[in-house]
Amino acid sequence: MPQDVPRRLPYILEAMRWPKCSGFMHRVRMQDRDHGRVVPIWAPAVLAGCTLALIPWTALLLYELPNTQVAHHWNLAWAGFDVAIAAALTATAITVLRRSGWATVAATTTGTLLIVDAWFDIVTSASAGERFWVAVGMAALCELPLAVGCLLIARNVERVTEQATRFVLAAGYTVENRRLVPPRDPSPTQPPGSPSTPPL
């Protein structure tokens, strides 16, 4: 924690309790305008466009693709996928042990891979056959519970990170060129409503 954050803490808490946090949000918007966004402003639009494009593409695949298909290198595909899951699990364990901010990325990736693994294990197994019930059992007892655990780890780390970000920004820190920059004014900010309060 930066050394001046405890000294600023009463003012930070007061600023964050202020109705609608209007001053805090104003400074966040000014931060984006003056120093550039951490994520480009066009990113949400591109992602939303990709989502919309996937709707007709998914319908086309569902209609056009055959129900059965001979796949080459089937063993290599699944072995490689399991190696990826093992690597993701290892990365999640290491980042959690190190209390790294990358734990969110690692845990989310691991949870996603496990859900995908369960999905393809089930839908590619013969219906009502022995392999089908084995796949269902593995999904219910192993893959999906582990995936939920990983996603809960990611959610918890992200929740704490978001709260810490609000405190850091309320303390006067800014992000410039994707790096955290301490406040240039060493004096603590006054609580909102004080006569000498500068705008947040």
Salt bridges, closest charged atoms under 4 A:
ASP4 OD2 - ARG8 NE 3.33
GLU14 OE1 - ARG17 NH2 3.22
ASP32 OD2 - ARG37 NH1 3.72
ASP34 OD1 - ARG33 NE 3.06
GLU176 OE2 - HIS35 ND1 3.51
GLU176 OE2 - ARG184 NH2 2.85
